[in-house]
């Protein structure tokens, strides 16, 4: 396959086989995913690495420093029927589950914004390393949709999950580490090196033991209801997106008349006004 939206490389290591890297390469669009294009390319690349016994770990990241991925390219789902929309969401779910179930560990290197499906893919990684500029957000609830994947209940505690999903408020890099959603925070210029260091350490582990351990961990999540929750939520997301609620129509009118800047201000402005005040700094 000739890739249009991603860059794929295989890096041989001095010890422990190889590491694969996949870069979502749409920096001018904040690495937004084109449904039926970017998602299929990502799955194809992951399939290729999964079939390569020398590849011990995969790094997934976004081009540039502004964004890991901002999720769907929304321009591609305008006026989409419910059956067609369900097909798009199923394809999106296939991508998420491919990352989640890949036999080798996946390291998400999050540079800048990870939003919507971008946030979910970052969380689907076995390890997640973030730059100091990283922001994790699923703001869909603010424009009458649902976050695409109900993964956080399996990764962190309930109160944080509720606030994140109910308000659409973003988490910064330090909050991600504090809540156990990221393994480390590094300066932006060190993100790629830190991801490769982590991948190289994983590559030192005997591969079959590591991969069977991952399989057992995924089975544990499934026993807790992970697979059922993901698929049920995908159906709910389809129904809500296609629901044509008044709040959705109002924001769509703003988008058409005032563009994306006006849309984001109408959607997010009220939440800035009611945000929790920052805690005052303590002087020694």
HULIN-V452212 format. One record per pair of residues at least 6 apart in sequence whose ideal C-beta (glycine too) atoms are under 6 Angstrom apart, sorted by the first residue. I is the first residue (numbers start at 1). J is the second residue. If there is no record, write none. Layout:
BEGIN
((I	J) (I	J))
END
This chain:
BEGIN
((1	44) (3	41) (5	26) (5	37) (5	38) (5	41) (6	22) (6	24) (6	25) (6	41) (7	23) (7	25) (8	22) (8	45) (9	21) (10	18) (10	20) (11	19) (12	18) (13	200) (13	203) (16	56) (16	203) (16	204) (17	54) (17	56) (17	203) (18	54) (18	55) (19	57) (19	199) (20	49) (20	55) (20	58) (21	59) (22	45) (22	60) (23	61) (23	63) (24	31) (24	62) (24	69) (25	63) (27	63) (27	64) (30	66) (30	67) (30	70) (31	62) (31	67) (31	69) (32	70) (32	73) (33	39) (33	72) (34	73) (35	76) (35	88) (39	91) (39	95) (42	95) (43	95) (43	98) (46	98) (46	102) (49	55) (49	58) (50	102) (50	103) (56	203) (56	207) (57	104) (57	105) (57	199) (57	202) (57	203) (58	104) (58	106) (59	107) (59	109) (59	195) (59	199) (60	106) (60	108) (61	109) (62	68) (62	69) (62	111) (65	111) (65	112) (65	188) (66	112) (67	112) (67	113) (68	110) (68	111) (68	114) (68	118) (68	122) (69	118) (70	113) (70	115) (70	118) (71	115) (71	116) (71	117) (71	118) (72	117) (82	242) (85	238) (85	242) (86	238) (89	234) (89	238) (92	117) (93	234) (96	120) (96	124) (96	149) (99	106) (99	121) (99	124) (100	124) (103	211) (105	126) (105	202) (106	125) (106	126) (107	125) (107	127) (107	195) (107	198) (107	199) (108	122) (108	125) (108	128) (109	129) (109	191) (109	195) (110	122) (110	130) (110	134) (111	131) (111	191) (112	133) (113	135) (114	122) (114	136) (115	137) (116	138) (116	148) (117	148) (119	136) (119	138) (120	148) (120	149) (120	151) (122	128) (123	151) (127	183) (127	198) (128	182) (129	183) (129	184) (129	194) (129	195) (130	173) (130	176) (130	182) (130	185) (131	188) (131	191) (132	173) (132	185) (132	187) (133	188) (134	173) (135	170) (135	172) (136	171) (136	176) (137	170) (138	147) (139	168) (140	146) (140	147) (141	168) (142	168) (142	267) (143	251) (143	267) (144	245) (144	247) (144	248) (145	240) (145	241) (146	237) (146	240) (147	165) (149	230) (150	229) (150	233) (152	161) (153	161) (154	221) (154	226) (156	179) (156	180) (156	181) (160	179) (173	185) (176	182) (177	185) (186	194) (254	262) (254	263) (254	266) (255	263))
END
